């Protein structure tokens, strides 16, 4: 904590020396020599911008000196980007070209300054706001799980964990509001605590992101970016409502924002509720309902020295947890108290369609976060400083005899810090130097103990450089990380209640331990513009990941899998080396890219099923109620993961109304030096092919504009390579185990959508989107669903598992509020 105090002091010292003259950026935006009204000019690095007046003119005042990437946008025109040096009153005009299709977005993930995707050697995918609006989902990870190279491990409609190129959990860092989200990422049944309505766009880094984010970004980074501050003098908002038929989902959000005299602000409140989802084989799936409540607010100040912004958010989710248990007829059953005794009874129709949470099994998650984001000019460079506090409270109630008592209750407090200096651009060269990390404290407040209470401190120092040499763009850097982990002693009585160590009846549940880790990360890459429209990319990156608390300190029942897990404090840190190679075309008619990767991880951590000397299961006998639980212990092996993605987008310039998109992705992964039965990593996504054709209609008449009609298909290939030692298989009968270990079946889904802006007197009054997923109501079981391993359905010839969602119609209405 002393280190963090010194970081704050250093920041304020730097701020006190920030003295600068007036600088501005102004000019005109035109197309075919005609002024464009309402075009937006935005500087990502400064979080400020402007909108053009009726004569096409704009001005952004109170800017610090420096070289920045400028984005210019207007509906029906291609995105325009340009690097501009601002020194004094700078004038820069822009000319836009009409286009039905946006060019690639500008990204900032893992870089010292904003940079265009095509010039970035690391593999990054941009998910724009329009995609999130037009593709309905039940959680934010499901919304991006169709992106090539990205998938999600799902626990129903409310919980989904991101997977990038075959790796998830603590190997993917999720960044929200510029700060890495922390909330027990190691848990199988723990999701991401993010309001999907608060996300404007998403950047997905596919590959080690340890250079900028430190430990845990060994597989990639998902950066969820909020809306931009409005241009000076504007105030507006919107009300959005989404209804889905399959699960009766209602999603309502209200948002307002404005900027006046350099003061920007925004506020949002959201509510989502859904009853159980349904499919052709299972009907309604008991306990899959959920509801979310969230709000957030931001206030910022923009001046000639830079900007300072304060953001607060709260997210709450209540969700049932699907067990999948059924009676002899195949009907779902639930836990209940009958005549004062715990029993199992058949679920009623009201249980299946109710929006209320079940008595058990259920979760309550609360996530609080405060982020202070700053950019302070230092000469023609700048100092970026982010500080945050977040608290994650996660409760799970599983015992029907004490339904209001949380068996699992983790309370995690995290302080994040990120300080970096970004140099001015000199001769097409810039660099950034920085430190970042976090401090954590985790407390157990539940009755079922799996992990110890702990303290954690991360510190990392890094340097990133960028250099442009004509058509060659170079980028690279180095990082050094230190993680200090301290697991606490814990004493309990025979009923699991915590005691002092001095109590004569105390059982030493967890023994204190210290684990210290250090590692070096680095990357070097280049892009080369072969021609104006053809480019090559190559990147080599080394990543670092320290063991999480479950891997190093587990000693108890993991209630989501009903196995006994044993951690190992002596585990080493994982180290990865990934090679990426890409070739692409970005022209007015075609966008094409093929990405190939190979990732080798040393000391990969995974659980292994323990057996007795006779070959029988090693069963835990020390935990009441779980005396027959199989025992798993974490160990380490080397892993090889390779694969790639191919994306083709055809948008003929002479047929502006047509867009055809298709993408293919595949991943192969295996543990080295292991027998065939145990060499494949669990939850390695199967190969997948997705295609869509979209008909864009710029203007039907004065009533309907920016309309589209879309039809898409998705084919998921059979997954034959299954890991037969994973804890997710435990608790199954011999028949169920054999069925679960069979190759995951292929499936084919069809989707469609239509949308338009509706106008009155040439002013937009609302946007309306209608879509349907799984048109044919296919009964399918995705390989990435944990429901695949649920017990047999006796009423359906012992068919194993619970199926994914069936046909789902969605309608979304967005009403803008203008002042």
ChimeraX attribute file (.defattr): number of C-alpha atoms within 10 A of each C-alpha:
attribute: neighborCount
match mode: 1-to-1
recipient: residues
	/A:1	10
	/A:2	6
	/A:3	10
	/A:4	18
	/A:5	9
	/A:6	10
	/A:7	18
	/A:8	14
	/A:9	11
	/A:10	12
	/A:11	17
	/A:12	10
	/A:13	10
	/A:14	13
	/A:15	17
	/A:16	9
	/A:17	11
	/A:18	16
	/A:19	13
	/A:20	17
	/A:21	12
	/A:22	15
	/A:23	19
	/A:24	18
	/A:25	23
	/A:26	18
	/A:27	15
	/A:28	20
	/A:29	27
	/A:30	19
	/A:31	14
	/A:32	10
	/A:33	9
	/A:34	11
	/A:35	18
	/A:36	21
	/A:37	18
	/A:38	19
	/A:39	24
	/A:40	18
	/A:41	26
	/A:42	23
	/A:43	17
	/A:44	19
	/A:45	19
	/A:46	19
	/A:47	18
	/A:48	25
	/A:49	23
	/A:50	25
	/A:51	26
	/A:52	22
	/A:53	16
	/A:54	12
	/A:55	14
	/A:56	20
	/A:57	20
	/A:58	24
	/A:59	20
	/A:60	21
	/A:61	19
	/A:62	18
	/A:63	25
	/A:64	29
	/A:65	25
	/A:66	19
	/A:67	20
	/A:68	20
	/A:69	18
	/A:70	19
	/A:71	18
	/A:72	22
	/A:73	18
	/A:74	19
	/A:75	16
	/A:76	15
	/A:77	18
	/A:78	19
	/A:79	20
	/A:80	20
	/A:81	18
	/A:82	13
	/A:83	12
	/A:84	15
	/A:85	18
	/A:86	19
	/A:87	17
	/A:88	14
	/A:89	14
	/A:90	15
	/A:91	14
	/A:92	15
	/A:93	13
	/A:94	15
	/A:95	15
	/A:96	20
	/A:97	13
	/A:98	16
	/A:99	17
	/A:100	21
	/A:101	21
	/A:102	16
	/A:103	15
	/A:104	17
	/A:105	18
	/A:106	22
	/A:107	21
	/A:108	17
	/A:109	24
	/A:110	20
	/A:111	20
	/A:112	23
	/A:113	22
	/A:114	19
	/A:115	20
	/A:116	14
	/A:117	17
	/A:118	25
	/A:119	21
	/A:120	26
	/A:121	25
	/A:122	32
	/A:123	22
	/A:124	21
	/A:125	20
	/A:126	17
	/A:127	18
	/A:128	16
	/A:129	14
	/A:130	10
	/A:131	13
	/A:132	19
	/A:133	17
	/A:134	18
	/A:135	19
	/A:136	24
	/A:137	20
	/A:138	21
	/A:139	19
	/A:140	25
	/A:141	25
	/A:142	23
	/A:143	19
	/A:144	21
	/A:145	19
	/A:146	16
	/A:147	19
	/A:148	24
	/A:149	26
	/A:150	24
	/A:151	27
	/A:152	24
	/A:153	27
	/A:154	24
	/A:155	21
	/A:156	27
	/A:157	20
	/A:158	26
	/A:159	24
	/A:160	26
	/A:161	25
	/A:162	29
	/A:163	27
	/A:164	28
	/A:165	27
	/A:166	24
	/A:167	23
	/A:168	25
	/A:169	21
	/A:170	22
	/A:171	26
	/A:172	26
	/A:173	29
	/A:174	23
	/A:175	19
	/A:176	21
	/A:177	22
	/A:178	19
	/A:179	25
	/A:180	20
	/A:181	23
	/A:182	24
	/A:183	24
	/A:184	23
	/A:185	21
	/A:186	17
	/A:187	15
	/A:188	20
	/A:189	20
	/A:190	21
	/A:191	24
	/A:192	20
	/A:193	24
	/A:194	23
	/A:195	23
	/A:196	18
	/A:197	24
	/A:198	24
	/A:199	19
	/A:200	18
	/A:201	17
	/A:202	22
	/A:203	21
	/A:204	23
	/A:205	23
	/A:206	25
	/A:207	30
	/A:208	35
	/A:209	30
	/A:210	31
	/A:211	30
	/A:212	27
	/A:213	26
	/A:214	31
	/A:215	32
	/A:216	25
	/A:217	26
	/A:218	34
	/A:219	28
	/A:220	29
	/A:221	30
	/A:222	27
	/A:223	25
	/A:224	23
	/A:225	17
	/A:226	15
	/A:227	13
	/A:228	16
	/A:229	22
	/A:230	23
	/A:231	22
	/A:232	20
	/A:233	14
	/A:234	16
	/A:235	18
	/A:236	15
	/A:237	18
	/A:238	16
	/A:239	17
	/A:240	21
	/A:241	18
	/A:242	20
	/A:243	21
	/A:244	21
	/A:245	16
	/A:246	20
	/A:247	26
	/A:248	20
	/A:249	21
	/A:250	16
	/A:251	21
	/A:252	19
	/A:253	20
	/A:254	19
	/A:255	21
	/A:256	18
	/A:257	21
	/A:258	20
	/A:259	22
	/A:260	14
	/A:261	10
	/A:262	18
	/A:263	18
	/A:264	24
	/A:265	21
	/A:266	22
	/A:267	19
	/A:268	20
	/A:269	19
	/A:270	22
	/A:271	19
	/A:272	22
	/A:273	22
	/A:274	27
	/A:275	27
	/A:276	26
	/A:277	26
	/A:278	23
	/A:279	20
	/A:280	15
	/A:281	16
	/A:282	22
	/A:283	16
	/A:284	22
	/A:285	27
	/A:286	30
	/A:287	31
	/A:288	28
	/A:289	31
	/A:290	30
	/A:291	22
	/A:292	22
	/A:293	19
	/A:294	24
	/A:295	20
	/A:296	20
	/A:297	18
	/A:298	19
	/A:299	19
	/A:300	20
	/A:301	18
	/A:302	22
	/A:303	17
	/A:304	20
	/A:305	23
	/A:306	25
	/A:307	24
	/A:308	21
	/A:309	19
	/A:310	18
	/A:311	19
	/A:312	19
	/A:313	22
	/A:314	20
	/A:315	19
	/A:316	21
	/A:317	22
	/A:318	21
	/A:319	28
	/A:320	26
	/A:321	26
	/A:322	21
	/A:323	19
	/A:324	23
	/A:325	20
	/A:326	21
	/A:327	16
	/A:328	11
	/A:329	11
	/A:330	18
	/A:331	21
	/A:332	24
	/A:333	18
	/A:334	24
	/A:335	20
	/A:336	20
	/A:337	12
	/A:338	10
	/A:339	7
	/A:340	8
	/A:341	9
	/A:342	13
	/A:343	13
	/A:344	14
	/A:345	16
	/A:346	17
	/A:347	18
	/A:348	14
	/A:349	10
	/A:350	9
	/A:351	22
	/A:352	22
	/A:353	21
	/A:354	18
	/A:355	21
	/A:356	19
	/A:357	21
	/A:358	23
	/A:359	18
	/A:360	22
	/A:361	20
	/A:362	22
	/A:363	23
	/A:364	20
	/A:365	21
	/A:366	20
	/A:367	23
	/A:368	18
	/A:369	22
	/A:370	21
	/A:371	23
	/A:372	21
	/A:373	20
	/A:374	23
	/A:375	25
	/A:376	26
	/A:377	25
	/A:378	23
	/A:379	15
	/A:380	17
	/A:381	20
	/A:382	25
	/A:383	22
	/A:384	24
	/A:385	22
	/A:386	21
	/A:387	22
	/A:388	22
	/A:389	19
	/A:390	23
	/A:391	22
	/A:392	22
	/A:393	19
	/A:394	23
	/A:395	20
	/A:396	26
	/A:397	24
	/A:398	22
	/A:399	17
	/A:400	18
	/A:401	15
	/A:402	12
	/A:403	17
	/A:404	13
	/A:405	16
	/A:406	21
	/A:407	19
	/A:408	20
	/A:409	22
	/A:410	23
	/A:411	19
	/A:412	22
	/A:413	21
	/A:414	21
	/A:415	21
	/A:416	21
	/A:417	22
	/A:418	23
	/A:419	21
	/A:420	20
	/A:421	21
	/A:422	23
	/A:423	22
	/A:424	21
	/A:425	18
	/A:426	10
	/A:427	9
	/A:428	12
	/A:429	16
	/A:430	20
	/A:431	22
	/A:432	22
	/A:433	19
	/A:434	20
	/A:435	22
	/A:436	23
	/A:437	22
	/A:438	22
	/A:439	20
	/A:440	19
	/A:441	16
	/A:442	23
	/A:443	17
	/A:444	19
	/A:445	18
	/A:446	20
	/A:447	17
	/A:448	21
	/A:449	23
	/A:450	23
	/A:451	27
	/A:452	26
	/A:453	23
	/A:454	21
	/A:455	20
	/A:456	19
	/A:457	19
	/A:458	20
	/A:459	21
	/A:460	24
	/A:461	21
	/A:462	23
	/A:463	21
	/A:464	24
	/A:465	20
	/A:466	22
	/A:467	18
	/A:468	17
	/A:469	11
	/A:470	9
	/A:471	13
	/A:472	16
	/A:473	21
	/A:474	20
	/A:475	23
	/A:476	22
	/A:477	21
	/A:478	20
	/A:479	25
	/A:480	19
	/A:481	25
	/A:482	18
	/A:483	22
	/A:484	16
	/A:485	22
	/A:486	19
	/A:487	22
	/A:488	18
	/A:489	15
	/A:490	20
	/A:491	19
	/A:492	19
	/A:493	16
	/A:494	11
	/A:495	10
	/A:496	17
	/A:497	14
	/A:498	18
	/A:499	16
	/A:500	14
	/A:501	14
	/A:502	8
	/A:503	11
	/A:504	9
	/A:505	13
	/A:506	18
	/A:507	18
	/A:508	15
	/A:509	19
	/A:510	21
	/A:511	13
	/A:512	16
	/A:513	16
	/A:514	14
	/A:515	17
	/A:516	16
	/A:517	17
	/A:518	18
	/A:519	19
	/A:520	19
	/A:521	26
	/A:522	23
	/A:523	24
	/A:524	18
	/A:525	21
	/A:526	22
	/A:527	24
	/A:528	21
	/A:529	18
	/A:530	14
	/A:531	10
	/A:532	10
	/A:533	14
	/A:534	17
	/A:535	20
	/A:536	21
	/A:537	23
	/A:538	22
	/A:539	23
	/A:540	22
	/A:541	25
	/A:542	25
	/A:543	29
	/A:544	31
	/A:545	28
	/A:546	28
	/A:547	25
	/A:548	20
	/A:549	24
	/A:550	21
	/A:551	23
	/A:552	26
	/A:553	28
	/A:554	23
	/A:555	21
	/A:556	25
	/A:557	22
	/A:558	22
	/A:559	19
	/A:560	14
	/A:561	17
	/A:562	19
	/A:563	24
	/A:564	28
	/A:565	27
	/A:566	24
	/A:567	23
	/A:568	17
	/A:569	21
	/A:570	14
	/A:571	20
	/A:572	21
	/A:573	20
	/A:574	23
	/A:575	21
	/A:576	23
	/A:577	21
	/A:578	22
	/A:579	19
	/A:580	22
	/A:581	21
	/A:582	21
	/A:583	18
	/A:584	22
	/A:585	22
	/A:586	17
	/A:587	16
	/A:588	16
	/A:589	16
	/A:590	18
	/A:591	19
	/A:592	18
	/A:593	18
	/A:594	18
	/A:595	19
	/A:596	18
	/A:597	22
	/A:598	19
	/A:599	23
	/A:600	17
	/A:601	21
	/A:602	18
	/A:603	17
	/A:604	22
	/A:605	22
	/A:606	16
	/A:607	18
	/A:608	18
	/A:609	19
	/A:610	16
	/A:611	14
	/A:612	9
	/A:613	8
	/A:614	7
	/A:615	8
	/A:616	9
	/A:617	15
	/A:618	18
	/A:619	18
	/A:620	19
	/A:621	14
	/A:622	12
	/A:623	16
	/A:624	11
	/A:625	8
	/A:626	17
	/A:627	12
	/A:628	18
	/A:629	24
	/A:630	22
	/A:631	24
	/A:632	23
	/A:633	18
	/A:634	21
	/A:635	19
	/A:636	17
	/A:637	15
	/A:638	18
	/A:639	21
	/A:640	20
	/A:641	20
	/A:642	19
	/A:643	18
	/A:644	21
	/A:645	22
	/A:646	20
	/A:647	18
	/A:648	18
	/A:649	20
	/A:650	17
	/A:651	22
	/A:652	17
	/A:653	16
	/A:654	9
	/A:655	12
	/A:656	17
	/A:657	18
	/A:658	19
	/A:659	20
	/A:660	18
	/A:661	18
	/A:662	19
	/A:663	22
	/A:664	20
	/A:665	24
	/A:666	21
	/A:667	20
	/A:668	19
	/A:669	23
	/A:670	21
	/A:671	21
	/A:672	14
	/A:673	11
	/A:674	12
	/A:675	9
	/A:676	13
	/A:677	11
	/A:678	19
	/A:679	19
	/A:680	23
	/A:681	23
	/A:682	22
	/A:683	22
	/A:684	27
	/A:685	30
	/A:686	23
	/A:687	21
	/A:688	21
	/A:689	19
	/A:690	21
	/A:691	18
	/A:692	18
	/A:693	18
	/A:694	19
	/A:695	17
	/A:696	22
	/A:697	17
	/A:698	18
	/A:699	14
	/A:700	11
	/A:701	9
	/A:702	12
	/A:703	16
	/A:704	19
	/A:705	20
	/A:706	17
	/A:707	20
	/A:708	19
	/A:709	17
	/A:710	17
	/A:711	17
	/A:712	18
	/A:713	18
	/A:714	20
	/A:715	16
	/A:716	20
	/A:717	18
	/A:718	17
	/A:719	18
	/A:720	13
	/A:721	24
	/A:722	23
	/A:723	20
	/A:724	21
	/A:725	20
	/A:726	17
	/A:727	22
	/A:728	20
	/A:729	23
	/A:730	19
	/A:731	18
	/A:732	17
	/A:733	12
	/A:734	9
	/A:735	13
	/A:736	22
	/A:737	19
	/A:738	13
	/A:739	19
	/A:740	23
	/A:741	17
	/A:742	14
	/A:743	13
	/A:744	21
	/A:745	15
	/A:746	17
	/A:747	16
	/A:748	16
	/A:749	19
	/A:750	20
	/A:751	19
	/A:752	20
	/A:753	20
	/A:754	19
	/A:755	22
	/A:756	22
	/A:757	22
	/A:758	20
	/A:759	16
	/A:760	11
	/A:761	8
	/A:762	11
	/A:763	11
	/A:764	15
	/A:765	16
	/A:766	18
	/A:767	20
	/A:768	19
	/A:769	21
	/A:770	21
	/A:771	22
	/A:772	21
	/A:773	23
	/A:774	20
	/A:775	16
	/A:776	13
	/A:777	15
	/A:778	19
	/A:779	20
	/A:780	20
	/A:781	19
	/A:782	23
	/A:783	25
	/A:784	21
	/A:785	19
	/A:786	22
	/A:787	23
	/A:788	23
	/A:789	22
	/A:790	23
	/A:791	24
	/A:792	24
	/A:793	23
	/A:794	15
	/A:795	13
	/A:796	13
	/A:797	9
	/A:798	15
	/A:799	18
	/A:800	23
	/A:801	22
	/A:802	28
	/A:803	22
	/A:804	23
	/A:805	26
	/A:806	23
	/A:807	20
	/A:808	21
	/A:809	21
	/A:810	21
	/A:811	19
	/A:812	21
	/A:813	19
	/A:814	20
	/A:815	18
	/A:816	16
	/A:817	15
	/A:818	11
	/A:819	7
